[in-house]
Amino acid sequence: MNLQLSNRSIRRYLSILENSFIIHALTPFHSNIRKELTKMPKVFFGDTGLRNFALRNFTELSYRPDKGSLFENAIFGELYKNLGVIEQLFFWRTISKTGVDFILTGEQNCALEVKFTPNARLKQPAGLRAFSKTYPKFKQIVVTQDLFDINEELIFLPGWMV
């Protein structure tokens, strides 16, 4: 689909959507721009109902092909809602496309990876493993559909606890 809009118009429309809290643009976290990628923000809807409306999809979650993205958007909403005054929320991506869904900085520094798989395995996702090599002091959290566990390296939280 070609919208035939100029970059300026697209930026203006996105700015209107962001200023009216319909969407939120998450910026990338980086300290080494050569290894870490992307100036492009990651966009989330402020309301998953609006997201569903835009996609014209109100199918039950268990039948949706985009359930992982929808779950990630819902987790973003909870994190954004509960941000403290000095906390900031980012995402992290490398040139090799390895990434972490959310990086929370402030009083506590956390890297959060969202996995919407039932009975997720107790293992460190590749993105968190790569991130922890560069940023070892960040607490690592895997947000899952239903798993709760705490071990030396990771905290596994069900989405409803975020």
C-alpha positions as CSV (number, residue, x, y, z in Angstrom):
1,M,0.0,0.0,0.0
2,N,1.4,3.3,-1.0
3,L,0.0,6.3,0.9
4,Q,1.7,8.8,-1.3
5,L,2.5,11.1,1.6
6,S,5.6,13.1,2.2
7,N,7.9,12.3,5.1
8,R,7.0,15.7,6.5
9,S,3.3,14.8,6.5
10,I,3.9,11.4,8.0
11,R,6.0,13.0,10.8
12,R,3.3,15.6,11.4
13,Y,0.5,12.9,11.7
14,L,2.6,10.8,14.0
15,S,3.3,13.8,16.1
16,I,-0.4,14.5,16.4
17,L,-1.1,10.9,17.4
18,E,1.7,11.0,20.0
19,N,0.7,14.4,21.4
20,S,-2.9,13.1,21.8
21,F,-1.6,10.0,23.6
22,I,-3.0,7.6,21.0
23,I,0.5,6.3,20.3
24,H,3.7,6.3,22.2
25,A,7.1,6.3,20.5
26,L,9.8,4.4,22.5
27,T,13.3,5.5,21.7
28,P,16.3,3.2,21.5
29,F,18.7,2.7,24.5
30,H,22.4,2.9,23.6
31,S,25.8,3.8,24.8
32,N,27.8,2.5,21.8
33,I,26.0,3.7,18.7
34,R,28.3,1.6,16.5
35,K,27.2,-1.7,18.0
36,E,23.7,-0.8,18.7
37,L,21.2,0.0,16.1
38,T,18.4,2.2,15.1
39,K,17.3,5.6,15.6
40,M,13.8,4.5,14.6
41,P,11.4,4.5,17.5
42,K,9.3,1.5,18.4
43,V,5.6,2.6,18.4
44,F,2.9,1.4,20.8
45,F,-0.7,2.2,21.1
46,G,-1.8,3.9,24.3
47,D,-4.9,1.6,24.3
48,T,-4.9,-1.9,23.0
49,G,-8.6,-1.5,22.1
50,L,-7.5,1.3,19.6
51,R,-4.8,-1.1,18.3
52,N,-7.4,-3.8,17.7
53,F,-9.7,-1.3,16.0
54,A,-6.9,-0.1,13.7
55,L,-6.2,-3.7,12.8
56,R,-9.9,-4.6,12.6
57,N,-9.3,-7.6,14.8
58,F,-11.2,-8.3,18.0
59,T,-10.7,-12.0,17.9
60,E,-10.1,-13.8,21.2
61,L,-6.5,-13.6,22.2
62,S,-5.7,-17.3,22.0
63,Y,-6.7,-17.4,18.3
64,R,-4.8,-14.3,17.2
65,P,-1.6,-14.5,15.1
66,D,-0.4,-11.2,16.7
67,K,-1.0,-12.3,20.3
68,G,2.7,-11.8,21.2
69,S,2.7,-8.2,19.8
70,L,-0.6,-7.5,21.6
71,F,0.8,-8.8,24.9
72,E,3.9,-6.7,24.4
73,N,1.8,-3.6,23.8
74,A,-0.2,-4.4,27.0
75,I,3.0,-4.7,29.0
76,F,4.2,-1.4,27.6
77,G,1.0,0.2,28.7
78,E,1.5,-1.0,32.3
79,L,5.2,0.0,32.4
80,Y,4.4,3.5,30.9
81,K,1.5,4.0,33.3
82,N,3.7,3.2,36.3
83,L,6.9,5.1,35.4
84,G,8.3,7.2,38.2
85,V,9.5,10.8,37.8
86,I,13.1,9.8,37.2
87,E,12.5,6.6,35.3
88,Q,12.8,6.3,31.6
89,L,11.7,3.5,29.2
90,F,13.6,2.5,26.1
91,F,14.1,-0.6,23.9
92,W,17.4,-2.1,22.7
93,R,18.5,-3.4,19.3
94,T,21.9,-4.3,17.8
95,I,23.0,-4.3,14.2
96,S,22.6,-8.0,14.2
97,K,18.9,-7.6,15.2
98,T,19.4,-9.0,18.7
99,G,17.2,-7.0,21.1
100,V,15.4,-6.5,24.3
101,D,11.8,-5.3,24.4
102,F,12.1,-2.8,27.3
103,I,14.9,-1.1,29.1
104,L,13.9,0.7,32.3
105,T,16.4,3.2,33.7
106,G,16.2,5.3,36.9
107,E,16.2,4.1,40.5
108,Q,16.4,0.6,39.3
109,N,17.9,-0.5,35.9
110,C,16.0,-3.4,34.4
111,A,16.0,-5.2,31.0
112,L,12.6,-6.8,30.3
113,E,11.9,-9.3,27.6
114,V,8.3,-10.2,26.9
115,K,7.5,-13.8,25.9
116,F,3.9,-14.8,25.3
117,T,4.4,-18.6,25.3
118,P,2.5,-20.7,27.8
119,N,4.8,-22.5,30.3
120,A,7.8,-20.6,29.1
121,R,11.1,-22.4,29.8
122,L,13.3,-21.2,32.5
123,K,16.1,-20.0,30.3
124,Q,17.6,-16.7,29.4
125,P,16.4,-15.3,26.1
126,A,19.1,-14.5,23.5
127,G,18.4,-10.8,23.7
128,L,18.9,-10.6,27.4
129,R,22.0,-12.7,27.2
130,A,23.6,-10.3,24.7
131,F,22.4,-7.2,26.6
132,S,23.8,-8.5,29.9
133,K,27.3,-8.9,28.3
134,T,27.4,-5.1,27.7
135,Y,25.3,-4.0,30.6
136,P,25.9,-6.6,33.4
137,K,24.4,-4.4,36.2
138,F,20.9,-4.4,34.8
139,K,18.4,-6.7,36.5
140,Q,17.0,-9.1,34.0
141,I,13.2,-9.9,33.9
142,V,11.3,-12.1,31.5
143,V,7.6,-11.2,31.4
144,T,5.6,-14.3,30.5
145,Q,2.0,-15.4,30.1
146,D,1.9,-17.5,33.3
147,L,5.4,-18.3,34.8
148,F,6.7,-17.0,38.1
149,D,10.3,-17.9,39.1
150,I,13.3,-16.2,40.5
151,N,16.8,-17.6,40.1
152,E,20.4,-16.1,40.2
153,E,20.3,-14.6,36.7
154,L,16.6,-13.9,36.0
155,I,13.2,-13.1,37.3
156,F,10.2,-14.6,35.5
157,L,7.0,-12.7,36.0
158,P,3.5,-13.4,34.7
159,G,2.2,-10.4,32.8
160,W,-0.5,-9.6,35.4
161,M,2.3,-8.8,38.0
162,V,3.8,-6.0,35.9
